Amino acid sequence: MFGLCLGIAFLVAGWMVARRLAELGRPVDLAYEMVFAALIGGVVGAKLWFLAENGGPLFSGTGLTFYGGLIGGALAVIAWTSYRGALDLKLADAVVPSLAAAYAIGRIGCQFAGDGDYGKAWDGPWAMSYPNGTVPIDTPVHPTPIYETLAMGAFAIVLWRLRDRFSPGILSGIYLIGVGVERFLIEFLRRNDPIALGLTQAQWVSVGFMVAGIALLLVLRGRVSAPAARTA
């Protein structure tokens, strides 16, 4: 189920980007080229990040991390679209709704697989255990993959509806902030150990994403306001 959801995530992302590129009058085939690049870079990045954190065999079927996948996939797509001469802020904005949607679908796979992405022990009304998961647990816990699917699915819808509302780059900044906030908050329910100042590694990476998003918005705001200032 995890592999199936991963495949569906890439297909949905490709469809969303293709539709957006068509709206922008750009070659639709570029969407599927980017999906292929993201697939390779994302899986490699997710695996390398996991190995850096936990060690283990390189070619096992488990052990993928979101931030490693996001960074690896992003680098691969940046490299390919730069080679194709298509890389710009409009393209970045065309991609980010699909990233949120793909993440939401991927977490469905995590829920079915019971791969350790679940949360801390909890006795609430929708707590569940994963006795047959790839990382089994009999104690009822927070089903955090479900939380993330709902949160990022809603975020994907918001980003898609806002796709024509802003100047180039703004949507990318909003995505960076949103994905950082989502993971930062969900980590309080996850089982990951803190590494500094009571925050987990994922939370510190989330802070980096939020800072990058805010910085991007400030830079873009400065570019917009600069011509007005010179005219005055």
Secondary structure, 3 states (H helix, E strand, C coil): CHHHHHHHHHHHHHHHHHHHHHHHCCCCHHHHHHHHHHHHHHHHHHHHHHHHHHCCCCCCCCCCCHHHHHHHHHHHHHHHHHHCCCCCHHHHHHHHHHHHHHHHHHHHHHHHHCCCCCECECCCCCCEEECCCCCCEEEEECCHHHHHHHHHHHHHHHHHHCCCCCCCCHHHHHHHHHHHHHHHHHCCCECCCEEECCEEHHHHHHHHHHHHHHHHHHHHHHHHHHHHHHHC
